[in-house]
Amino acid sequence: MAAEPVLNLYNTLTRSKAPFKPIDPTNLRMYVCGPTVYDFAHIGNARPVIVFDVLFRLLRHVYGVDQVTYVRNITDVDDKINARALRDFGADITAGTITLNEAIRRVTEKTADQFHSDVATLGTLPPTQEPRATEFVQKRADGRADMITLIERLIDRGHAYQAGGEVLFDTSWAEYGQLSKRNLEEQQAGARIAVEGHKKNPGDFVLWKLSSPEEPGWDSPWGRGRPGWHIECSAMSAAYLGETFDIHGGGLDLIFPHHENEIAQSRCAHGTKVMANVWMHNGFVQVEGRKMSKSEGNFVTIHDLLHTENFGGRKWPGEVLRLAMLMTHYREPIDFSVKRLEEAERLLARWPAEEAGKGSVDPAVLAALADDLNTVEAVQALHALAHRAAGDPAAAASFQASAALLGVLPKKVEISDGLAAEVEATIQRRLDLIRAKNFAEADKVRDDLLARGIQLKDGKDPVTGERVTTWEVKR
């Protein structure tokens, strides 16, 4: 049996690619920043979910399914969420019939459930642990790390202080800025010194802020309030992965300030040399060549793509969205477009989905993924393997295993009487469009069927000479 390849991963902290060496090969640990469940997740949120799902699958393949712990948090401590909880359940909170955490859980239940449904449709595995920030604000009965305890440690060790109704981290710490490569002067240049004059340094950031009587909050040694954004991930990663772990991931936009501040908090609270050995960040997502924003009118949620016709005039299958993401290297920016989705759909339609015997992952696919998750080369190798799969049971089995590792195994189409009748009706509608010389719409009907694994073949009836169309299931 061939030895598994050595993984080479790009580390944002060192700005270099190097062989990955786990702290403990029998207990590999990874943390990835998850969604804020105030609103439905957008397509930019989908990219890290997909990227780090591939890494999770690869680590499980190399080190063993039971040897990898993947933690992805849910951020439900947020001023907008808090305000909504107070608006909807303020009287109940005041009466003591419901806690603030329970109120937040109720107002975020729909968006959290939708997130789970959306990312499952994208073919992602659930993380090993998915903690909610609200569960880690105050000291826990199980003794796991929590935000208040971390803040207490930072104050005791001289890395945090109280001022202006806040507890702040002191960024004059000598090693602050190593991840983003920003020095103190660069941080000060963009800071609002006049507005935040209570800070020792303009770049100092909030660990805890007091709540007014009208605002929701949690009890703490510094008064009733709520935590800053960054402290939650330091607490939750330590709670499940320890003070130092293997990999921390997220989007490029999180390098500064979020991940920079996580490192500072965690290292200063625990007295460790590192928080995570490897820091990995995926590139930005544009939509049709423009930065995604609501003001631009190109803000696209995963739910929109899966369940509405708002993007490209049609719904898109989850496996198409996933493959479209993987056709660009994770560290590169991606232009998410209808053209890219159509390209991914055509590729999937050519791949087999027949069940085969148990096979091994193709060495070329595995080597590509081991080289800093080079999914571009992995998809190319998978496509070449798909060509060899026809009539070759060993290649077909290897294709199944390789596609499963990437999470892009095409679904097998099951033909029922109802589906057969639907296809025949669709073919007739296409023939009507062709007779009306509406070829663009006719092509779209054909392509939609192909995306579902049904290939049309046009020809002529040998007796009547009339145009006829037959169809067959490709996967």
C-alpha positions in Angstrom: 0.0 0.0 0.0 1.4 3.4 -1.0 2.3 5.8 1.7 0.0 8.8 2.1 1.5 12.1 0.8 3.0 14.7 3.1 0.6 17.7 3.3 2.1 21.1 2.4 0.0 24.0 3.6 0.5 27.7 3.1 0.7 29.5 6.5 -0.4 33.1 6.6 1.7 33.6 9.8 5.0 32.8 8.0 3.8 33.7 4.5 5.2 30.4 3.2 4.2 26.9 2.3 5.7 24.1 4.4 5.1 20.5 5.3 2.4 20.1 7.9 3.4 18.6 11.2 0.6 18.0 13.6 1.1 18.5 17.3 -0.3 15.0 17.9 -1.1 12.8 14.8 -3.7 11.0 16.9 -5.5 14.2 17.9 -5.4 16.7 15.1 -7.3 19.9 15.9 -8.7 22.6 13.6 -10.8 25.7 14.3 -12.7 27.8 11.7 -14.6 31.0 12.2 -18.3 30.4 11.5 -21.3 32.5 10.6 -23.0 35.3 12.5 -26.6 34.2 12.5 -28.2 37.6 12.2 -29.2 37.0 8.6 -29.0 34.3 5.9 -25.5 33.3 4.9 -24.3 34.8 1.6 -22.1 33.2 -1.1 -19.0 34.7 0.5 -19.8 32.9 3.7 -20.0 29.6 1.7 -16.4 29.7 0.5 -14.7 29.1 3.8 -17.3 26.5 4.7 -16.5 24.6 1.4 -12.7 25.1 1.5 -12.3 23.9 5.1 -14.7 21.0 4.5 -12.3 19.8 1.8 -9.4 20.2 4.3 -11.4 18.3 7.0 -12.1 15.5 4.5 -8.4 15.4 3.5 -7.1 15.3 7.1 -9.6 12.5 8.0 -8.4 10.6 5.0 -4.7 11.0 5.9 -4.8 10.7 9.7 -8.1 8.8 10.3 -11.7 9.8 10.8 -11.6 9.6 14.6 -8.3 11.4 14.8 -9.5 14.9 13.7 -11.5 17.4 15.6 -13.0 20.2 13.6 -14.6 23.1 15.5 -16.6 25.8 13.7 -18.4 28.3 15.9 -21.7 30.1 15.6 -21.6 33.8 16.5 -24.8 34.7 18.2 -23.4 37.5 20.5 -24.0 40.5 18.3 -25.6 43.9 19.1 -28.2 43.5 16.4 -29.1 40.1 17.6 -29.2 41.3 21.2 -31.5 44.2 20.3 -33.9 41.9 18.5 -33.9 39.6 21.5 -34.7 42.5 23.8 -37.4 43.8 21.5 -39.1 40.4 21.1 -38.6 39.0 24.6 -37.6 41.9 26.8 -40.6 41.5 29.1 -40.0 37.8 29.5 -36.3 38.4 30.3 -37.2 41.1 32.9 -39.8 38.7 34.5 -37.2 36.0 34.7 -39.3 33.5 32.6 -36.6 33.3 30.0 -32.9 34.0 30.0 -31.1 36.2 27.6 -29.4 33.2 26.0 -32.7 31.5 25.5 -34.1 34.7 23.9 -31.2 34.9 21.5 -31.6 31.2 20.7 -35.2 31.8 19.7 -34.5 34.9 17.5 -31.6 33.1 15.7 -33.1 29.7 15.4 -34.4 30.3 11.9 -31.2 31.7 10.4 -29.1 29.0 12.2 -31.3 26.2 10.9 -31.2 27.7 7.4 -27.4 27.9 7.5 -27.2 24.2 8.4 -29.6 23.3 5.6 -27.8 25.4 3.1 -24.3 24.1 3.8 -25.6 20.5 3.9 -26.9 21.0 0.4 -23.4 22.2 -0.5 -22.2 18.7 0.4 -20.3 19.7 3.6 -19.8 17.5 6.6 -20.9 18.8 10.0 -18.1 19.9 12.2 -17.1 17.8 15.2 -18.2 20.6 17.5 -20.3 23.7 16.7 -20.4 25.9 19.9 -22.5 29.0 20.2 -20.9 32.2 21.5 -23.7 32.7 24.0 -22.8 29.4 25.7 -19.3 30.7 26.5 -19.8 34.2 27.9 -20.0 33.3 31.6 -18.1 30.7 33.6 -19.2 27.2 32.8 -20.1 24.3 35.1 -18.0 21.9 33.0 -14.8 23.9 33.5 -14.3 24.6 29.8 -12.7 28.0 28.8 -15.0 31.0 28.8 -14.8 34.7 27.9 -15.0 36.1 31.4 -12.2 33.9 32.7 -10.0 34.8 29.8 -10.6 38.5 30.4 -9.8 38.1 34.1 -6.5 36.5 33.2 -5.6 39.2 30.8 -6.2 41.9 33.4 -4.2 39.9 36.0 -1.3 39.6 33.6 -1.3 43.3 32.7 -2.5 42.9 29.2 -5.9 44.4 29.7 -7.4 47.4 31.6 -10.7 49.1 32.4 -11.4 52.5 31.0 -14.5 54.5 29.8 -16.9 51.7 30.7 -14.9 49.1 28.8 -12.3 46.5 29.4 -9.7 46.9 26.7 -6.7 44.8 25.4 -3.4 46.7 25.5 -1.9 46.4 22.0 1.4 47.7 23.1 2.2 44.0 23.6 5.6 43.6 21.8 4.4 40.8 19.5 1.1 42.3 18.4 0.8 42.5 14.6 2.7 39.4 13.6 -0.1 37.9 11.5 -1.1 41.0 9.6 2.5 42.4 9.6 1.2 45.7 10.9 3.2 47.7 13.4 1.8 49.9 16.1 2.4 53.1 14.1 0.4 51.8 11.2 -2.5 50.9 13.5 -2.4 54.3 15.1 -2.5 56.1 11.7 -6.0 54.9 11.0 -7.4 55.0 14.5 -10.0 57.5 15.8 -7.9 59.0 18.6 -10.2 61.9 19.4 -13.3 59.7 19.6 -11.7 57.0 21.7 -9.3 59.0 23.9 -9.8 56.8 26.9 -7.6 54.2 25.3 -3.9 53.8 26.2 -3.2 53.1 22.5 -5.6 54.0 19.6 -5.5 50.4 18.4 -6.6 48.9 21.8 -9.7 46.8 21.3 -12.8 45.9 23.4 -12.9 42.8 25.5 -16.0 43.8 27.5 -18.4 46.8 27.2 -21.0 47.8 29.7 -24.7 47.7 28.8 -27.1 50.5 29.6 -30.3 49.7 31.5 -32.1 49.5 28.1 -29.6 47.1 26.6 -29.3 43.4 27.1 -26.2 42.0 28.9 -24.6 39.4 31.1 -23.3 39.8 34.7 -19.6 40.1 35.0 -16.9 41.3 37.5 -16.9 44.7 35.6 -20.6 45.2 35.6 -23.5 44.0 33.4 -22.4 44.1 29.8 -21.4 42.0 26.8 -18.2 40.8 25.3 -16.3 42.2 22.3 -16.3 40.3 19.1 -12.8 38.8 19.2 -12.8 37.2 22.6 -15.4 34.6 21.7 -13.2 32.6 19.4 -10.3 32.6 21.9 -12.7 31.1 24.4 -14.4 28.5 22.2 -11.2 27.3 20.5 -9.5 26.8 23.9 -12.6 25.1 25.2 -12.5 22.3 22.6 -9.0 22.3 21.2 -6.7 23.5 24.0 -4.5 26.5 24.4 -2.4 25.6 21.3 -3.8 23.7 18.3 -2.9 22.8 14.7 -4.9 24.8 12.2 -7.0 28.0 12.4 -8.9 29.0 9.3 -11.2 31.7 7.9 -11.6 34.3 5.2 -8.9 36.7 4.2 -11.0 39.6 5.6 -10.5 38.1 9.1 -6.7 38.5 9.2 -7.0 41.9 10.7 -8.4 42.7 13.2 -10.1 39.5 14.2 -7.4 36.9 13.9 -4.7 39.2 14.9 -6.7 40.0 18.1 -7.4 36.3 18.7 -3.7 35.6 18.7 -3.0 38.4 21.1 -5.7 37.5 23.6 -5.0 33.8 23.6 -1.2 34.0 23.8 -1.3 36.6 26.5 -4.0 34.8 28.5 -2.3 31.4 28.3 1.3 32.4 28.1 1.9 30.3 25.0 4.3 30.9 22.1 1.5 30.3 19.5 -2.2 30.0 19.4 -2.4 27.8 16.3 0.6 26.5 14.3 -0.9 27.1 10.9 -3.2 29.9 9.8 -5.1 29.5 6.6 -7.2 32.1 4.8 -9.4 31.8 1.7 -9.6 34.6 -0.9 -12.3 37.1 -1.5 -15.5 36.4 -3.5 -16.8 38.8 -6.2 -20.1 38.5 -7.9 -20.1 39.0 -11.7 -16.9 41.0 -11.5 -18.0 43.4 -8.7 -17.6 43.4 -4.9 -20.7 41.9 -3.4 -22.8 44.4 -1.5 -26.5 45.2 -1.0 -26.0 48.7 -2.4 -24.6 47.2 -5.6 -27.7 44.9 -5.9 -25.5 41.8 -6.2 -25.8 40.5 -2.6 -26.5 36.8 -3.1 -27.4 34.4 -0.3 -26.8 30.6 -0.5 -30.6 30.2 0.0 -31.2 32.5 -3.0 -29.0 30.4 -5.2 -30.5 27.1 -4.1 -34.2 28.0 -3.9 -35.0 31.0 -6.1 -34.4 32.1 -9.6 -32.8 35.4 -8.6 -29.3 34.5 -10.0 -29.2 33.7 -13.7 -32.9 33.2 -13.9 -32.9 29.7 -12.4 -32.1 27.6 -9.3 -28.7 26.0 -8.9 -28.0 22.6 -7.4 -25.7 22.5 -4.3 -23.1 20.3 -6.1 -22.8 22.8 -8.8 -22.2 25.7 -6.4 -19.6 23.5 -4.6 -17.7 22.6 -7.7 -17.7 26.2 -9.0 -16.0 27.2 -5.8 -13.4 24.4 -6.1 -12.5 25.3 -9.6 -10.5 28.3 -8.2 -7.6 27.8 -5.8 -8.8 28.7 -2.3 -6.2 31.5 -1.8 -7.1 33.2 -5.0 -10.0 35.6 -5.5 -13.0 34.1 -7.2 -15.5 35.7 -9.6 -18.7 34.0 -8.8 -20.7 34.2 -12.0 -23.5 32.5 -14.0 -20.8 31.5 -16.6 -18.8 29.8 -13.9 -21.8 27.9 -12.6 -22.7 26.8 -16.1 -19.1 25.6 -16.6 -19.3 23.6 -13.4 -22.7 22.2 -14.3 -21.4 21.0 -17.7 -18.4 19.3 -16.0 -20.6 17.5 -13.5 -22.9 16.3 -16.3 -20.0 14.4 -17.9 -19.0 12.6 -14.8 -20.2 9.1 -13.9 -22.3 8.4 -10.9 -22.8 4.7 -11.3 -22.1 2.7 -8.1 -18.9 0.8 -8.3 -16.8 -1.4 -6.1 -14.7 0.1 -3.3 -11.7 1.9 -4.8 -8.8 4.0 -3.7 -8.4 7.7 -4.2 -6.5 8.5 -7.4 -2.8 9.4 -6.6 -3.0 12.5 -8.8 -6.1 13.8 -7.0 -4.6 13.2 -3.6 -1.2 14.7 -4.6 -3.0 17.9 -5.8 -5.0 18.2 -2.5 -1.8 17.6 -0.5 -0.2 20.5 -2.2 -2.0 23.3 -0.3 -5.5 22.1 -1.3 -4.9 22.6 -5.0 -8.5 21.8 -5.9 -7.9 23.2 -9.4 -5.5 20.4 -10.3 -7.5 17.9 -8.3 -10.6 18.7 -10.4 -8.6 18.3 -13.6 -7.2 15.0 -12.4 -10.7 13.9 -11.5 -12.0 14.8 -14.9 -9.3 12.8 -16.6 -10.2 9.9 -14.4 -13.8 10.2 -15.4 -12.9 9.6 -19.0 -11.1 6.4 -18.1 -14.0 5.2 -15.9 -16.2 4.1 -18.8 -15.6 0.3 -19.2 -12.9 0.2 -16.6 -14.3 -0.9 -13.2 -11.0 -0.1 -11.4 -11.0 3.5 -12.7 -14.7 3.8 -12.0 -14.1 2.8 -8.4 -11.2 5.2 -8.1 -13.3 8.0 -9.5 -16.0 7.3 -6.9 -13.5 7.5 -4.0 -11.7 10.5 -5.4 -14.9 12.5 -6.1 -16.2 11.6 -2.6 -13.0 13.0 -1.1 -13.6 16.3 -2.8 -17.3 16.1 -1.9 -18.4 16.4 -5.6 -19.6 12.8 -6.3 -22.5 13.3 -8.8 -25.8 12.0 -7.6 -27.3 9.0 -9.4 -30.5 9.9 -11.3 -33.3 7.5 -10.5 -35.9 7.3 -13.2 -39.5 7.0 -12.1 -42.6 7.0 -14.2 -43.3 10.5 -13.1 -39.8 11.7 -14.1 -40.0 9.9 -17.4 -43.3 11.7 -18.2 -41.7 15.0 -17.2 -38.7 14.5 -19.5 -41.0 13.6 -22.4 -43.1 16.7 -21.8 -39.9 18.8 -21.6 -38.6 17.4 -24.9 -41.9 18.3 -26.6 -41.6 21.9 -25.2 -38.1 22.1 -26.6 -39.2 20.9 -30.0 -41.9 23.5 -30.0 -39.2 26.2 -29.2 -37.0 24.9 -32.1 -40.0 25.1 -34.5 -40.5 28.7 -33.3 -36.8 29.3 -34.0 -36.3 30.2 -30.3 -33.0 28.4 -30.2 -31.5 30.1 -27.2 -34.4 29.0 -25.0 -34.3 25.5 -26.5 -30.6 25.2 -25.7 -31.4 26.3 -22.1 -34.0 23.5 -21.8 -31.4 21.0 -23.1 -28.7 22.3 -20.7 -31.1 22.1 -17.7 -31.8 18.5 -18.4 -28.1 17.7 -18.8 -27.5 19.3 -15.5 -29.9 16.8 -14.0 -28.0 13.9 -15.7 -30.3 13.5 -18.7 -28.7 13.8 -22.1 -30.7 14.5 -25.2 -29.8 13.2 -28.7 -31.4 14.8 -31.7 -31.9 12.9 -35.0 -34.4 12.1 -37.7 -37.1 9.4 -37.9 -35.8 7.0 -40.7 -39.3 6.6 -42.1 -40.9 10.0 -41.8 -37.8 12.2 -41.9 -39.2 14.2 -39.0 -37.0 15.6 -36.2 -37.0 13.3 -33.1 -35.2 13.5 -29.8 -34.2 10.6 -27.6 -32.8 10.7 -24.2 -30.6 8.7 -21.8 -29.5 8.9 -18.2 -25.8 9.8 -18.0 -25.6 9.5 -14.2 
